[in-house]
Amino acid sequence: MHEMGIAIQIIDIASASIPDNMKDIRIEKVNLRIGKLSAVVPASLTFCFEIAAKDTPLAGAKLNIEEIPVKARCRKCDNEWMITDPVFNCVKCDSGDIDIISGRELDIVSLETAE
């Protein structure tokens, strides 16, 4: 389960981003953007994050995951579309010469703190 390694990296990055003068503040939520092609199972990541965050500045924080759809652009006809099936051919001209322009993201967008 590679989600545990990802959870640990999220905790490390988020913890390091907390300014020194705010180390005692409680983080309530970690907002993420995760692409459908990133091979991350959101439920598994959430489970691993809860375990890995214990005894860290993010203990008790929740993950808010925005799933990013797979979007492609055809190099042949410049058509853009959302890929919803496991077919990676242009829906307009049937070319397989495409670029994936979204769906691979794994970004920490923001941290939300308690008031």
C-alpha positions in Angstrom: 0.0 0.0 0.0 1.9 3.0 -1.3 -0.7 5.3 0.3 1.2 5.1 3.6 4.3 6.5 2.0 2.3 9.3 0.4 0.6 10.0 3.7 3.9 10.3 5.5 5.2 12.7 2.8 2.1 14.9 3.1 2.6 15.1 6.8 6.3 15.9 6.4 5.6 18.6 3.8 2.7 20.1 5.7 4.5 20.1 9.0 7.5 21.8 7.5 5.3 24.5 6.1 4.0 25.6 9.5 5.8 28.8 10.5 8.0 28.6 13.6 5.8 31.2 15.4 2.7 29.0 14.8 4.0 25.6 15.9 1.4 25.3 18.7 -1.6 25.9 16.3 -3.9 23.0 15.6 -4.3 22.0 11.9 -7.9 20.9 11.2 -7.8 20.1 7.5 -5.3 19.4 4.8 -6.7 20.2 1.3 -5.4 18.1 -1.5 -5.9 17.8 -5.3 -5.4 14.2 -6.5 -5.7 13.2 -10.2 -7.5 10.1 -11.2 -4.4 8.8 -12.9 -2.2 9.3 -9.8 -3.0 5.7 -8.6 -4.0 6.9 -5.2 -7.1 5.4 -3.5 -8.6 8.3 -1.5 -10.1 6.1 1.2 -6.8 4.3 1.7 -4.9 7.6 1.8 -7.3 8.9 4.4 -6.9 5.8 6.5 -3.1 5.9 6.3 -3.0 9.6 7.0 -5.0 9.2 10.3 -2.6 6.5 11.5 0.6 8.3 10.4 -0.5 11.7 11.7 -0.6 10.6 15.3 2.0 12.4 17.5 2.6 14.9 14.7 1.4 18.5 14.3 -1.3 17.2 12.0 -2.8 14.7 14.6 -6.6 14.8 14.3 -6.5 16.8 11.0 -8.9 15.6 8.2 -8.0 15.2 4.6 -10.2 17.1 2.1 -9.5 15.4 -1.3 -10.6 17.0 -4.6 -10.4 14.4 -7.3 -9.2 15.8 -10.6 -10.6 14.2 -13.8 -8.4 13.0 -16.6 -8.4 15.5 -19.4 -6.6 15.0 -22.7 -5.7 17.0 -25.8 -5.3 15.5 -29.3 -2.1 16.5 -31.0 -3.6 15.8 -34.4 -6.8 17.9 -34.2 -6.3 19.9 -31.0 -9.6 18.6 -29.5 -9.8 18.5 -25.6 -12.0 16.1 -23.7 -12.4 14.3 -20.3 -11.4 10.7 -20.4 -14.0 8.6 -18.5 -13.3 5.2 -20.1 -10.1 3.2 -20.4 -9.8 4.4 -24.0 -7.1 6.9 -24.8 -8.0 7.8 -28.3 -9.3 11.1 -29.5 -13.1 11.2 -29.4 -13.2 13.4 -32.4 -10.6 11.9 -34.9 -9.7 8.6 -33.1 -6.0 9.5 -33.0 -3.9 7.9 -30.3 -1.5 10.8 -30.4 -2.7 12.6 -27.3 -1.3 14.6 -24.3 -2.7 14.1 -20.8 -3.2 17.6 -19.5 -4.7 16.8 -16.1 -5.3 13.8 -13.9 -1.8 13.2 -12.6 -1.9 15.8 -9.8 -1.0 15.1 -6.2 -0.9 18.6 -4.6 -1.2 19.9 -1.2 -3.3 23.0 -1.8 -3.7 24.4 1.7 -3.9 23.8 5.5 -6.8 25.0 7.6 -6.2 25.8 11.2 -8.5 26.0 14.3 -9.6 29.4 15.3 
